[in-house]
Amino acid sequence: MNRRLLRFTGGYGISVLLSGVISIAVIPAVIIFAGKDAWATIAVAQAVAGFAFVIAVFGWGVTGPTTVATLDDGERGRFYLDSLMSRIWLCVPILPVAIVIAIPLSRGDGMLAAVTVATGVLAALGGGWFYVGESSPIRFLLLDTLPRNVGTVLGALILMATGNPLWFVALQGLGVVVATVVTTRDILRRYPGWTLFLSPRPAVGNLRGHSASVTMSVTSSLYVNVPVILVGIFIPQATAAYALAERIVRLALYSTRPIVQVAQGYVPSRSLDVQVFRARRVLWIALLLGGVGALGYTLLGPWAGSILSGGTLTIPFSLALAMGINLGALLASQLTGFACMNAFGLTKALAVSTIVGAVVGSALMIPLTLWFGVSGLAFGLAAAEVSVLAVQLVVLRPFLRVPRA
């Protein structure tokens, strides 16, 4: 069991490490060779695409792995193809609307914004989540992670050679498309017994039952992606610096994904005593990880921002402090939420926690932005994430008591 777990986490760990290193490496390439304005345009367009992606993927990235794990081999191919057709039909209206929204909000190169949005939205068609469900980390690495990252690397290299950021996002998009085609071919080849339906009617029918996961994801996406858009609207001159600070947070979260995946498999148990013991242990790990992340970002964020931007952008201490609190709460809540609350069947309460965060963020971010600038917005976002964590801890508390015989 331990060897299997090691292979499982190690395979996904390689994917996370590869994607993380490349994501870090391309940041200075874009900022230095394309310029701060292009970086800001890409960041705002990616924020719009991030929200559109959540709608286009429609919860399959959240519930899909669990469903795949429980299906027989004869059902897996049909399940994947049905989800793919639903996501394709969702992309048909979502993609043009997202592009129309992103172009004026980005206040930069319209074509660059449009291609960036297309790349982000089409990522919803990917099948990486299927490999997680069937416990195939090597396929996830070779067929999903690798094509995407090859496209990113090639785009960065051509960007450095030409100074044209359009090449960067276009080749990223090509990597996304190649990964989707390769994973789809592999999955449907190994799991036959499916039938292709091109009509939108069955595709729409497949969306039933995803409302809870979509609501949670959309709500969470609002206060994750909206801040950089608000900065672009109210303080456009600070967009590049804020986008850099926010990108460092996302990279830190991404680097801890294997920990979350291990915890999701570790906490659930048929024995309530064992499950409570494991959940309590994961809770303390979550709080420790959150504290370390908050302190580390606050102290090292300005230095990391200077390094990654080649000295062209500055992350002030106030922004670093706010983003550190934000990161700490996120690091803790992803463990308390996805690992602990899901183990106790508290999915509705998990959705409620994200709604509370969205309400707090919506109420605070705009006023704090108008009063205190970009740091005020970041503190509003931090308050939202702390609220999410607080709700989760309150809900979890009665479930973490040691059962009495």
BELURJO-V413967 format. One record per residue. N is the residue number from 1. PHI is phi as a letter, one per 40 degrees, with the letter a starting at -180 (none if undefined). NEAR is the number of other C-alpha atoms within 10 Angstrom. Layout:
BEGIN
{{N/PHI/NEAR} {N/PHI/NEAR}}
END
This chain:
BEGIN
{{1/none/6} {2/c/7} {3/c/8} {4/c/9} {5/c/13} {6/c/12} {7/c/16} {8/c/19} {9/c/19} {10/c/15} {11/c/19} {12/c/23} {13/c/21} {14/c/16} {15/c/21} {16/c/20} {17/c/15} {18/c/15} {19/c/21} {20/c/17} {21/c/12} {22/c/16} {23/c/17} {24/c/14} {25/c/14} {26/c/19} {27/d/19} {28/c/23} {29/c/22} {30/c/24} {31/c/22} {32/c/18} {33/c/18} {34/c/19} {35/h/18} {36/c/19} {37/c/18} {38/c/22} {39/d/25} {40/c/26} {41/c/26} {42/c/28} {43/c/26} {44/c/32} {45/c/33} {46/c/27} {47/c/26} {48/c/29} {49/c/30} {50/c/24} {51/c/23} {52/c/27} {53/d/29} {54/c/23} {55/c/21} {56/c/27} {57/c/25} {58/f/24} {59/g/21} {60/c/24} {61/c/20} {62/c/17} {63/c/16} {64/d/19} {65/d/18} {66/c/16} {67/c/15} {68/d/22} {69/c/16} {70/c/12} {71/c/14} {72/c/10} {73/d/15} {74/c/13} {75/b/15} {76/c/24} {77/c/23} {78/c/19} {79/c/18} {80/c/21} {81/c/19} {82/c/23} {83/c/21} {84/c/21} {85/c/21} {86/c/25} {87/c/25} {88/c/20} {89/c/17} {90/c/23} {91/c/23} {92/d/11} {93/c/11} {94/c/17} {95/c/21} {96/c/14} {97/c/12} {98/c/22} {99/c/23} {100/c/14} {101/c/16} {102/c/26} {103/c/21} {104/c/14} {105/c/19} {106/c/28} {107/f/18} {108/a/19} {109/c/16} {110/c/18} {111/c/12} {112/c/22} {113/c/30} {114/c/25} {115/c/23} {116/c/28} {117/c/32} {118/d/23} {119/c/23} {120/c/23} {121/c/28} {122/c/23} {123/c/22} {124/c/26} {125/c/24} {126/c/22} {127/b/26} {128/d/23} {129/c/19} {130/c/25} {131/c/22} {132/c/21} {133/c/18} {134/c/17} {135/f/19} {136/b/16} {137/c/22} {138/c/18} {139/c/18} {140/d/22} {141/c/21} {142/c/15} {143/b/22} {144/b/26} {145/c/22} {146/c/19} {147/d/21} {148/c/23} {149/c/22} {150/c/17} {151/c/23} {152/c/25} {153/c/20} {154/c/16} {155/c/26} {156/c/28} {157/c/16} {158/c/16} {159/d/21} {160/c/18} {161/c/10} {162/b/13} {163/g/18} {164/b/19} {165/c/24} {166/c/23} {167/c/21} {168/c/27} {169/c/26} {170/c/19} {171/c/23} {172/c/25} {173/c/25} {174/c/19} {175/c/26} {176/c/28} {177/c/19} {178/c/17} {179/c/27} {180/c/24} {181/c/16} {182/c/16} {183/c/21} {184/c/22} {185/c/11} {186/c/14} {187/c/18} {188/c/16} {189/c/11} {190/c/12} {191/b/17} {192/c/14} {193/g/13} {194/c/16} {195/b/10} {196/c/9} {197/b/12} {198/c/13} {199/c/11} {200/c/14} {201/c/11} {202/c/13} {203/c/21} {204/c/16} {205/c/11} {206/c/16} {207/c/18} {208/c/8} {209/g/10} {210/b/14} {211/c/12} {212/c/15} {213/c/20} {214/c/23} {215/d/19} {216/c/21} {217/c/22} {218/c/23} {219/c/22} {220/c/22} {221/c/21} {222/d/21} {223/c/24} {224/c/20} {225/c/20} {226/c/20} {227/d/27} {228/c/28} {229/c/22} {230/c/19} {231/c/23} {232/c/23} {233/c/16} {234/c/15} {235/b/15} {236/d/19} {237/c/14} {238/b/18} {239/c/27} {240/c/28} {241/c/23} {242/c/29} {243/c/23} {244/c/26} {245/c/25} {246/c/23} {247/c/17} {248/c/22} {249/c/22} {250/c/15} {251/c/16} {252/c/16} {253/c/17} {254/c/16} {255/c/16} {256/c/17} {257/d/18} {258/d/20} {259/c/15} {260/c/21} {261/c/18} {262/c/15} {263/c/19} {264/c/21} {265/c/12} {266/c/17} {267/c/22} {268/c/19} {269/a/14} {270/c/7} {271/c/9} {272/c/14} {273/d/16} {274/c/15} {275/c/21} {276/c/22} {277/d/17} {278/c/18} {279/c/27} {280/c/21} {281/c/12} {282/c/22} {283/c/22} {284/c/14} {285/c/15} {286/c/23} {287/c/19} {288/c/15} {289/c/19} {290/c/24} {291/c/18} {292/c/16} {293/c/23} {294/c/24} {295/c/17} {296/c/16} {297/c/25} {298/d/22} {299/c/14} {300/b/13} {301/d/26} {302/d/20} {303/c/15} {304/c/18} {305/c/24} {306/c/17} {307/c/14} {308/c/21} {309/c/21} {310/g/14} {311/g/13} {312/c/16} {313/b/20} {314/b/21} {315/b/19} {316/c/17} {317/c/15} {318/c/16} {319/c/24} {320/c/27} {321/c/23} {322/c/23} {323/c/26} {324/c/29} {325/c/25} {326/d/26} {327/c/31} {328/d/29} {329/c/27} {330/c/25} {331/d/29} {332/c/24} {333/c/29} {334/c/20} {335/c/29} {336/c/29} {337/c/26} {338/c/18} {339/c/24} {340/c/29} {341/c/25} {342/c/18} {343/c/20} {344/c/18} {345/g/10} {346/c/17} {347/c/17} {348/c/13} {349/c/17} {350/c/24} {351/c/21} {352/c/18} {353/c/27} {354/c/28} {355/c/23} {356/d/19} {357/c/26} {358/c/24} {359/c/15} {360/c/21} {361/c/26} {362/c/18} {363/c/13} {364/b/19} {365/c/26} {366/c/19} {367/d/14} {368/c/18} {369/c/21} {370/c/13} {371/c/11} {372/b/13} {373/g/18} {374/c/26} {375/c/23} {376/c/21} {377/c/27} {378/c/32} {379/c/26} {380/c/26} {381/c/28} {382/c/26} {383/c/21} {384/c/29} {385/c/30} {386/c/22} {387/c/23} {388/d/26} {389/c/27} {390/c/17} {391/c/18} {392/c/23} {393/c/18} {394/c/10} {395/c/16} {396/c/21} {397/d/10} {398/c/9} {399/c/17} {400/c/19} {401/c/12} {402/c/14} {403/c/11} {404/c/5} {405/c/4}}
END
